Amino acid sequence: MLKRNVIVSVILTVILILTSVILINKASDDVDTTGVEDNIVDGAGIKPAMAELKIATTVPIIKEFISVVIGNDENIVILNKNNIDINMLNDLDLIVYIDDEGYDSWFNNIIQEIEIDKQVRVLRLADSIEGYTDYGWMSIGNAMRMLNDIALVVSELDLDYSDVYNDNIQPYIHKLDSIKHEYYTLISSGELREIILANEEEEVKIKCLLDEFNISYSLVDDNEEQIDKVITFKNIEDYSDNMTYIDILKVNRNILEELID
């Protein structure tokens, strides 16, 4: 009798153990692991938080590009001649400017006079654009290149999230590509009437956009009839919280549309 009780006890114990194993496995399967794998770094640990990079630029439109890359406009400073000091610059992770000449040439003069820490990355966007001319961001192709260049450098500063920064710019680049296609479609739809610009200053601000689409223009002379036909395009001076870079491109497209015969 004792032997039989022992056998029964062993069988019940085995059944309880098997039941426990099954329940544990089911509970593991039911655990929500959504997003967990995205936070694992090489299976070794949790990915660190996205870096809160401190970035400065000399051009408001470039601030918009930077905010597209990092996903917000926090910690982005617009530099001007009156708000620069060496301590502020050396507290930055990245400085983005256009060129040593033209719109923000004043910044090159400043960095020639002060020594910026080597840990601060300085990105000169004109370097990767062949034949860059002033106000070059008005070329849609140049704007795409600038976005990619900024994303590349930001990714190098925060490697754990390089894929995020690259993904961030894709919808914006798609918008730019669509607008570029709209320009080509518009220009091929009819004959553009003569485009007359007010002066050389206006020419510099819009030249890159017009040249991109092989749109010819001339500067106004003293002819009164020409003065009445002067066209004023939107440019960086119209840029604001209510007028983004893409808005400027769309408005200029509409101006050209009114000149199609």
JOQUI-V486707 format. One line per field, one symbol per residue. ss: DSSP state (~ for helix, > for strand, _ for the rest). A space follows every 50 residues. Layout:
ss: ???
This chain:
ss: _~~~~~~~~~~~~~~~~~~~~~~~~~~~~~______~~~>>___>>____ ____>>>__~~~~~~~~~~~_____>>>_______~~~~~___>>>>___ ____~~~~~~~~~_______>>>>~~~~_______~~~_~~~~~~~~~~~ ~~~~~~~_~~~~~~~~~~~~~~~~~~~~~~~~~~~~~____>___>>__~ ~~~~~~~~~~~~_____>>____~~~~__>_____~~~_>__>_~~~~~~ ~~~~~~~__>_
